[in-house]
Amino acid sequence: MASKSITHADIRRMFGSIDDHRALEILGLNPSREELEVTMAYLADMSDVMGEERQPLTGCAADIYDIVTRDETFEFDEVGRI
């Protein structure tokens, strides 16, 4: 079964007030939901998700991380979004 495509609304739900340009850059990567979730976990520093030793992000998740963190410092709000 093919996975559902990620939408602009999905990215806004996960990353909060990310600007439209960055959301479109992320959509251009054609990420999977798992890649978005890995990036969110990395941003939240959820070491249990990353394992004993925090491994560097690779592939699409690394690209998403670079887009989200470019030029800004992000903090998570009360619902876990940045």
C-alpha positions as CSV (number, residue, x, y, z in Angstrom):
1,M,0.0,0.0,0.0
2,A,1.4,3.4,-1.0
3,S,1.8,5.9,1.8
4,K,-0.2,9.1,1.9
5,S,1.6,12.1,0.5
6,I,2.7,14.8,3.0
7,T,0.8,18.1,2.6
8,H,1.6,21.7,3.5
9,A,-0.9,21.3,6.3
10,D,0.9,18.3,7.7
11,I,4.2,20.2,7.8
12,R,2.5,23.2,9.6
13,R,0.9,20.8,12.1
14,M,4.2,19.2,12.9
15,F,6.5,22.2,12.7
16,G,4.1,24.9,13.9
17,S,4.7,28.4,12.5
18,I,7.2,27.5,9.8
19,D,7.1,29.9,7.0
20,D,5.5,28.9,3.7
21,H,8.8,29.1,1.8
22,R,10.4,26.5,4.1
23,A,7.3,24.3,4.0
24,L,7.5,24.3,0.2
25,E,11.2,23.4,0.4
26,I,10.4,20.5,2.6
27,L,7.5,19.4,0.3
28,G,10.0,19.5,-2.6
29,L,12.0,16.8,-0.8
30,N,9.0,14.5,-1.0
31,P,9.6,13.3,2.6
32,S,7.9,10.4,4.3
33,R,6.0,10.9,7.5
34,E,8.7,8.8,9.3
35,E,11.4,11.2,8.0
36,L,9.4,14.2,9.4
37,E,9.0,12.4,12.7
38,V,12.7,11.6,13.0
39,T,13.5,15.2,12.3
40,M,11.0,16.3,15.0
41,A,12.5,13.9,17.5
42,Y,16.0,15.1,16.7
43,L,14.9,18.7,17.1
44,A,13.3,17.8,20.5
45,D,16.5,16.0,21.5
46,M,14.6,12.9,22.2
47,S,17.6,10.7,22.9
48,D,15.4,7.6,23.5
49,V,14.4,7.8,19.8
50,M,18.0,8.3,18.7
51,G,19.3,5.4,20.7
52,E,22.2,5.2,23.2
53,E,24.5,7.4,21.1
54,R,22.9,10.2,19.2
55,Q,23.6,9.5,15.6
56,P,23.8,12.3,13.0
57,L,20.8,12.7,10.7
58,T,21.2,11.5,7.2
59,G,19.4,11.8,3.9
60,C,16.0,13.5,3.7
61,A,15.7,13.9,7.5
62,A,19.0,15.8,7.5
63,D,17.8,18.1,4.7
64,I,14.6,18.8,6.6
65,Y,16.6,19.6,9.7
66,D,18.8,22.1,7.7
67,I,15.7,23.8,6.2
68,V,13.9,24.1,9.6
69,T,16.9,25.4,11.5
70,R,18.4,27.7,8.9
71,D,18.9,31.2,10.2
72,E,16.9,30.8,13.3
73,T,16.9,29.2,16.8
74,F,13.7,27.2,17.4
75,E,12.1,26.4,20.7
76,F,9.2,23.9,21.2
77,D,5.9,25.3,22.3
78,E,3.6,23.7,24.8
79,V,2.3,21.1,22.3
80,G,5.7,20.0,21.2
81,R,5.9,22.0,18.0
82,I,8.6,24.5,17.2
